[in-house]
């Protein structure tokens, strides 16, 4: 039976790099690119077909920040496919990032420089806004839209004849200090990206608790520091040009600077090669690159001091949202 794979945010960056690696591994799989911008999605599809002319690659119009779009896309997908083996929840936004320049320059010449670049801790804030659905934009796009997609595709994900795997692209910027169960949408804070990524870590734990006995498993990954449009939007382009040689030098001493989308997609690809039931439900799988440029994946326990609360209450709270 041919595997069916759905990837959100597949038209560029880590998502597109993942699709290339998946087709190189299994040319027979049925790959669906779920994207908001269909023109870019078609360009990505054509690029994949150049290197894999016999590949089965389809497109699905999906804006995960718009709940009506999620519902329409899920219905369209269910009409085309009768199974889903891997669901990669990769789409995400970091709107209007702002840098604390004083903290940046202070950290640039300190022993904390690697941690600063790897996590953005203490440096980044974002300006969030409310969507037409009445949800905070970052929460809706990075978390709730994907949660709704999983719920709508449940009939394809939970089948008796095979196990399926949901895979969340999280971040090293996912921090417990930015998240609160009392403010899941992060309406009161200025780090909605960090909050949404930590929430995805928790939601992966919750999905395993609720769905493992039905054949649906969930994992979460960290791509490391990758240069994508999200990263380049944080600072002016000329600045990245100036500091890139420094970053390549730093990579000799740390394995979290994956830098390229291909390297950053390593954990996503590695999970494709595993049996879902063999994975650690409490782990976050990190894409890592050695100083010599070798890629590998390593699991780390999800850091949470509210694990019981997240597992018992987090999914019901999301299920109560109206959109």
N, C-alpha and C positions, 0 to 999 in steps of 0.2 A: 504494500500500500504506500503510495506516494505521500510524503509528509507535506502538511500545509502550514505555512509560516506567514504571520501577519506582523508587519513592522510599522509602528507609527513614527512620524518624523524621519522618513526614509529617504528624502530627496537630497540630503547633504550631510556632511560631517560624519559623526560616528554611525548614524543610521545607514548611510549609503555605503560606508566602509564595511559594515557588518553584512549587508546584502551581497556585496562582492565576495566576501569570504565564504558566505553560506553557499553561493552558487558554485564556487570553486571546489567546495567539499562535496556537494550533492547536486549535480546538474538536473536530477529528476524531480527535485522538490517543487511544489507550487508556491510561489512567492507573491505576496500581495503588499504593495507599497501604499500605506495609508497616509495621505498628506493633505495639508490645507491648500497649498498652491499647486493646482493641477498642471500648470505650464512647467514648473520646475520638476514636478513628479514625472511628467512625460520625458523631460530631458534626462532625468536619472534613469528611467526605464530604458531609453535608447542607449545610454552609456553602458548599462549592464548587458544589453543585447549585443553590443559590439564585441565584448569579450566572451559572451556566452550566447551565441546566436540561436541555440536550440532551447534556451531556458523558457520556462513558463512564468512570465512576470505580468501581473495585472495591477491596475490602479484602483484605489478607493478614495473618494473624496471625504476627508475627515478633518474637522476642526475640533480638537478635543476641548477647546475652551467654550464651545457652543453646544449645549446639551441636546438641542434639536438635531444638530448635525451628527452627534454621536448616535442618537437613536436611529436616524435615517441610515447611517453607514452600517450599523450593526444589522439592521434589517436587510440591507442590500447584500452584505456578506453572507448572511444565513441563506439567502436565496441562491447564491452561487456555489457555496461549499456545504458539505455535510459533516465536516470534521475540522478541528483546529488543533494542531500539535504544539506549536510554539507561538505565544503572543508576546511580542517585544514592545513594552511600553516606554518608548524612547523619546517621544516629543516633549518639548519643554521650553519655557521662556524665562528670561531674566530681564524684565523691562526697566529701562532707564536706570542702569546701575550707576552708582555714585561712589567715588573713592575718597576715603579720608587721606588726603595727600600728606598730611603731617605724619600720620601713623605709617604711611607707605615708605616715605623717605627714611624714617627712623628705623623701620624694620629692614630696609634694603641693606643697611650697613651694620646689621646686628647678627648674632648667632641664631636668631629666629627666622632668618630669611627663607629657608626651605619650607618651614611650616606655614609661613605667611603666604607664599605663592601657592602652596599645595591646597590650602583650605580657604584662603581669603578671610580668615577669622580676624575680626576687628577692623576690617578694611571696607567691606561692601555693604551698602544699603540700596534699596530699590524703591521706586515710586509705583505703588500698586494702584489699581482702579477697579471700579465695579462694572461687571459685564451686563449686557441686556437681560441676562437670566437672573440678575440680582446677586451674583456671587463675586467674590474677589477674583480678579483675573488670574493671578498666579496660582491660587488654590484650585480654581476651576480647570486650568490648563495642565498643570503639573500633576494634579492628584485626582480631583473628583471626576473629571471627564474620563480618565482612565479607569477609575473604579466603576463608573457606570458602564463603560464598554465591557469590562469583565463580566459584570452582572448580566448584561444583555446577550453576551455570547456564551453564557453558561451552558446552554444545551449542546453546544459544539465542544466545549472544553471538558464537560463532565460526561464521559461516555464509558460504557462498561468494557469495551474491547481495547482501550489504550489509555495510557496516562498522558496528561498534557502539562505544559509548563508555562507559567506567566513570569516574565522577567522585567523587572523595573530598572531603569537607568537612574541611579541616585547620584550622589556627589560627595566629595570629601568636605564640602561645605554644609553637609547635613549635620546640624548640631542640636543636641538636646536643649541647650539654653535658649534657642530661638523658638521652640515649640511649646504650646500649652494646650491641653485638652479643653480648657475653658475658652480658648480662642483659636480654634482649629483653622479658621480662615486667615488668621494673623491680621485682623483688622486694626489692632491696637499697636502693632510693632512696625519696624522698618526693615525687617529681614525676611520678607515673604518667601524668597527662593530657598533660603536655608531651612525655614520652617516646613515648606512643602516637601523638600527632599527628606527631611527627617521623618515626616509623616508617612512618606512612601516606604521607608524602612519598617515602620511600625505596621503599616497596612499589609506588607508582605508577611509578617509574622501572623497577623490576624487571618489572612487568607489560608495559610497553612492549617491553622487551628480549625477553621470552618469547613475546608474543602478536601483535605488530604484523603479522608475516607471515601471520597467520591472520585478519586483519580486525578484531581487538580492540585498541582503543586506550584509554589511561588518562590522565586529567588530575587535578590536585589544585588546590583553591582555598582562598583565605583570605577569610573574610567580613568581616574587619575587626572593630572593637569593636562588637558588637551587643548590645542589651538584650533578652535572652531569660531563660527560667527558670534557665539555667545561670549567667548573669551575676548575676541578682538573688540567687542563692543564696550568693554570695561574701560579701556584707556585709548587715547588717540593712536592711530596706526603708526605714526612716526616713532612713538615711544616704544612700541613692540619691536620695531626694526632695530632700535638702539639696544634693547636689553636681551634680544633673542640669543646673541652669542653667550651672554652670561648664563642664560637658562640652560643652554646646551652644556656649558661647563659644569653647572650645578648638577646636571643629571648624572655625572660621573659618581656623585656622592649620595644620590638618593634614587630609589626605584619608583617613586610616585610621579615623576615627570615623564609621562608617556609621550606627550607633545603632539604626535600625529593621530588623526582619527583612526588609522589602521591599528596602531598600538592600543589606543583607548578602547577599541572594540574587542580586545582579546578576551576579556571575561565573558562578554556576551556570546562570542563564538565558542569558547570553551564549554559553556553551559549547554550549547546545542549538541555537543559530543557526549554528554552525560545522560544517564537514565534519571528522570525526574525524581523517582523514589529514593535514589541513592544520595541525594543532596542534603546538606545540613539545613534544616528549616530556620535555624537561628543565625545563619552566617550571612555575611555580606562579602561578595566575591570581588576582589580588587584586581584590576588590570595593572600590571607592573612591568617596567622595562629596566633592564640592568644597564650599567654604565657602558657595556659593550654593545648595547642595542638588542639584546635578547628579550623576547616577550614571554611572560608567564602569568598565571593566575594564582592568587592566594586567598584563602578564606580568613575572615576575621569575624568574631562575634559582633552582632549588632549591639551597639552601646545604648542601653536604656536602663533607667532606674524605675520605670513604671510599666514593666513588661506585663504584669498581670492585668493592670487596668487597660492597657492597649488591646490585649487579646480579647478581653471580655466585652469591653464597651466601645471600642473604636469603630468597628464595622456597623453596629446598630446606630451609632451617632450619624455616620455618613448616610445610612439608609433613610434617615428621617429628613434629609434635606429635600426641599421642594425647588423645582427649576422650571 
